[in-house]
Amino acid sequence: MNEVIAENTNAMPSPGKVTFSFGKNWQRFVDRCLTSERERLARESIIEFLEAGDLRGRSFLDVGCGSGLFSLGALRLGARRIVSLDVDPFSVNCCLELKRRAGAPAHWSVVKGSILDAAVVNELEKADIVYAWGSLHHTGNMWQAIRNAAALVERGGWFYLSIYNRVEGRRGSEFWLRMKKLYNRSPKAGKLLMEVLYYLRYGLLSRLASFKNPVKQFTEYSQGRGMSYWTDIRDWLGGYPYEFASVGEMFRFCSRELGLELVNLRSTNTLGTSEFLFRRS
């Protein structure tokens, strides 16, 4: 299970390397930013959207596990079986480190592989909860990735995913696709400059213009899902391949083609992600 996802956003993947290493970014997060409070917030974000008190007796498949923070959350919430899947070796190592810190429980498996690889998918057991938060739109073939992940949802189980929202217009999704390509082609100094400019434009100046305290951009940011502000800036600018879909497109695909029932939705009209919770009846 060692396929590497290609660099193409709108076509079937071809052999190549991952353009942006999410795993390297998450490695910095685990080493420098991960706290018990962030762990708590991550756990709460799972059960809040699932509208469940815990995950006892349920199996949890984390597709595109990244840092492994939400797999760890599933462990703390009592999941009976956890499988963490990621194609990025640095993400796999991050997840293995969190598993080690948790005492290396036998019912938590970490797998290196791609959700687009049929051989990998066929080896995975179906799960009561398939969790794919912000990962499938970075595979280079989002709709097939969604199809493959949905096939791993157990009967009566949940498919919890988030997908970048489609935004039309001058500074919409297509504009940011170009910016992500530019970021990934830039040298280290160029990447740092783009990160600072992004913060000044969309962080500092935006908050000052709305009379908000810019310091709270950092102090309150983790309260959503336990994430880090700078980690997410790098994740956003560097996140390529990059695909997107409207809420309507997602609903039609998952309900009509995949036969899933929408049971919860947190939508956005921004460039951020919309969250979906589907159930296989």
N, C-alpha and C positions, 0 to 999 in steps of 0.2 A: 504494500500500500504506500507507494511513494511517488505517485504522479504529481507533476507540477502543473498548475493551471497556467494557461497561456495569457498573452498580453492583449488579446483582441477583445473588444467590448461588444461588438454587435454581430459577430460571426461565431461559428463553431470553433472552439479552441484548437490551436495547433501547437506542436512542441515548442517550448520556450520557457523562460523564467518568469516568476512573479515580478511585476514591475516595481511594486511597492511592498516592502516587507512589513506587514502589520505586526508580525511577531517581534521584530526589533523594537518597534514602538511600544508594544505591550511589555516587553522585557524591562524597559525603562520604568513603566508604570508599576510593575510588580516590585522592582528593586527599590524605587524611591517614593512611591505614592500610596501603595496599598496599606490600608489600616483596618482595624477591626470595625470601625464605623463605616467605612466604605463597603466592607463585606456585608454588614447588616442592611445597608441601603439596597445593595444588589439583591439580597434575599427578598426583601420586602417588595421590590419592583416585580419579581416573578409572581409571588402569590397575590399581589394586588390585582394584576391584570387577569390572572387565572381565576380570581375570586375564590381562592381556596385557602384554607388555614395552614396547610402543610402539603408535603408530597409523599406522605407515608404510603407504602404499598404500591407506588407508581414508579415506572421506569422513565428515565430522562435521557434523551439523545440531544447533545449540544453540537449543532452543525456549524462549523466555523467558530470554534470555541475561543479563539483569540487568547486572552490572558488565562482563561480557565476560571475566571471569577464566578461565572454563573453556574458552572459545573460544581464548583465548591459550594455555591449557594444551595444547589439541589441536594448535595450531600448533607449540609446542615439542616435542610428541611425534611430529611428522612427518606429520600428516594431509595428504593430497594436496589436499583441498578442505574449506574450512570455511565454513559459512553460519550467521550469528548472526541470530536473529529476536526482535524484541520490539515490543510495541505502545506502550510508554512512550518518548516522545521523549528523556527524560533518560537512560534506559538505553541507547538507541541512541547518544547522544552519548558516554556512558562507554565503550561498546564501540569506537566510532570512535577515541577517544583512545588506547585500548590498542593498537588496530591501528596508529595513527600511531607510537606509541612502538616498535612492533615492526618498523618500516620499511615500513609500508603494503604488505604482500605481496599480489600480484595474486590469489592463490588463496584469499583470505579476503574474503568478502562480508558486509556488514551490512545487514539489511533491516528496515524499519519496517513492521510489520503484525501482524495477529492470527491465531493458529492457528485461530480460529473462522471466519475469512473464507475462504470456498470459493475465491474468486478468488486470494487469496494462496497458499493451499495448492496450487492447481493450477499455479501458476507455479514452485513449488519442486521441485528435483530430489530424487529419492529418495537416501537416504544409507545408508552401511554402519552408522553409529552415529547414532541419534536420541537426543539427550540432553535430558531435560526434568526437571531437578532442582528440585523445589519451586516449579514455575511453573503447572502445569495446574490445580491446585486454587484458583488465584486468577483464573481466567478468567470465572467466573460461570456456566459450563456445563461442568463438569469432564469428564463422561463423553463429551460430544461432542468436547471438546479432546483427550482420550486417543485417541478413535477417529481423529480427523484426524491426530494426530501419528504414530500407529501405521501409518497408510496410507503414510507417507513412509519407512518402513523398507524398505530394499532386501532382496531375497531373500537369505537367509543372513545378514542383518544383525541388529544388536542394538538393542533399545529399552530405554534406561536411564532410569528415572524414579523420583522419590520423591513420595509423596503423604502428606498428614497422616493420621495414624491416628485412627480413630473410637474415642472413649472415652465410655462411658455414665456417668451418675451426676451428682452435685451439682456437681462442678467439672469436668465433662467438656466435650466438644466444643461442645454447645449453649450452655453457659455462656460459653465463650470467643468464640463467635459474637456474643453480646450485648456482651461487653467490647470487641470490635473495632469494633462499631458505635458504642459510646460514645466510644472513643478518636478515631475519625475525625470525630465531631461536636464534639469538644472544641476550645477555643482552644489556642494554642501553650502557654500556661502549664499548662493542664489536661493536655495530652499529656506535658509534662515531669514533672509530678507523678505521672502513671500509670507512667512509665518508672522513676522513682525508687522508687515503692512496689513495683513489680514486682521490681526488684533487691533491695530490702530483704527482701521475702517469699520470693522463690524463689532468690535468690542468696546474700546475706549470712547471713540467719538460718538458711536451710537448711543451709549449709555449717558454720556454727558448731554447729548442733544435732547434726551428724554428725562433729564434731571434725575438720573439714577446714580448711585454711588458706584464708580468703576471698580473699587476694591472688592465689592460683593460679587463681581463676576467670578472671582477665584474662590472666595470663602463659601459661597452658596452653591457653586456649580455641582458639587458632588452629591447634593441632596436629591437629585433626580434618580440616577442609577448607580451612584457610587463611583462615577468616572472622574477623570482629571481633565481640566480645561485645556492645558497645552497638549496632552496626549490626544485629545479629540480634535484639536486644530490640525495636528500632523496627520491624523487619521483622515480628516476631511480633505485636506489639500492633496495628500498623497494617494488617496484611495482610488486606485485605477487598476484593473478595469472598473468602470462605473456605468451602471444602468439604472433606470428609473421607471416608475409606472404610476398612473393615477389610481385613486381609490376604486374608480369604476372599472378600470382595466384589471385590477387585482381581483375584484369581486367576481367579475364575469369569468375570468380564467379559473379561479379556484372553485367556484360554485358550479359552473356549467361543464367545464372540461374535467375537473378532478372530483366532482361530486361532494364537495365539502360544504358544511353549513357555517355561516358566519355567526359567531356568538358574542364577539366583543370587538370594538374598533376604537382606536384613538387616531384620528386623522389630523392632517395639517395642511395648510395652504402655503407653507414655506418650502424651502429646499431640503428640509429635514426629512426624517422618516415618519411614515404612517405605520402604526402597529395594528396587526390583525391577529385575531384568535379564531381559528376555524376548528370545527369538530367533525370527526368522521363518525357518522351515525351508524 
